[in-house]
């Protein structure tokens, strides 16, 4: 049985040691390849299970929602802009770079839970419109 959430010490700790200068970065580039712009529909046959969003300054809620709606893990920082996603089982939230690394490792070794019909509905335009109407509503006590 796979635990629903990763244990606190899910794996060996990853040490985040970014380059300290442009010179150091050029001499020791980050081991990553960026393939450019792709339509995510073209990736439907690729078996990616994890979406990682490390930003708290850029609003990436749409891509996080797409990943969760597609039944993938979303590893995202604990931040007010991400509160909506905390209700989804496949949303793994972190507070520190070390927790992020642990969650990435855990997600890479586990399968995302299938979305229930109720949770899948949260990603529809109908549900989004209902949330908007509720958020915009003014009660009699709030009106002037």
MOWO-V395847 format. One record per pair of residues at least 24 apart in sequence whose C-alpha atoms are under 10 Angstrom apart, sorted by the first residue. I is the first residue (numbers start at 1). J is the second residue. Records with the same first field share a line. If there is no record, write none. Layout:
I = J ; J
This chain:
2 = 109 ; 110 ; 111
3 = 110
4 = 89 ; 90 ; 110 ; 112 ; 113
5 = 89 ; 90 ; 91 ; 92 ; 103 ; 106 ; 107
6 = 92 ; 102 ; 103 ; 104 ; 105 ; 106 ; 107 ; 110
7 = 102 ; 103 ; 106
8 = 99 ; 102 ; 103
9 = 98 ; 99 ; 102 ; 103
10 = 99 ; 101 ; 102 ; 103 ; 104 ; 105 ; 106
11 = 99 ; 101 ; 102 ; 103 ; 104 ; 105 ; 106
12 = 98 ; 101 ; 102 ; 105
13 = 97 ; 98 ; 99 ; 101 ; 102 ; 105
14 = 97 ; 98 ; 99 ; 100 ; 101 ; 102 ; 105
15 = 97 ; 98 ; 101
16 = 97 ; 98 ; 101
40 = 66
44 = 70
47 = 72
48 = 72 ; 73 ; 108
49 = 73 ; 74 ; 107 ; 108 ; 109 ; 110 ; 111 ; 112
50 = 74 ; 75 ; 90 ; 91 ; 92 ; 104 ; 105 ; 107 ; 108 ; 111 ; 112
51 = 75 ; 76 ; 91 ; 104 ; 107
52 = 76 ; 77 ; 92 ; 100 ; 103 ; 104
53 = 77 ; 100
54 = 78 ; 94 ; 97 ; 100
55 = 79
56 = 80 ; 81 ; 82
57 = 81
61 = 85
64 = 91
65 = 91 ; 122 ; 123
66 = 123
67 = 91
68 = 112 ; 114 ; 115 ; 119 ; 120 ; 123
69 = 114 ; 115 ; 119 ; 120 ; 121 ; 122 ; 123 ; 124
70 = 114 ; 115 ; 120
71 = 111 ; 112 ; 113 ; 114 ; 115 ; 120
72 = 107 ; 111 ; 112 ; 113 ; 114 ; 115
73 = 103 ; 104 ; 107 ; 108 ; 110 ; 111 ; 112 ; 113
74 = 103 ; 104 ; 107 ; 112
75 = 99 ; 100 ; 101 ; 103 ; 104 ; 107
76 = 100 ; 103
87 = 119
88 = 113 ; 115 ; 116 ; 119 ; 120 ; 122
89 = 113 ; 114 ; 115 ; 119
90 = 114 ; 115
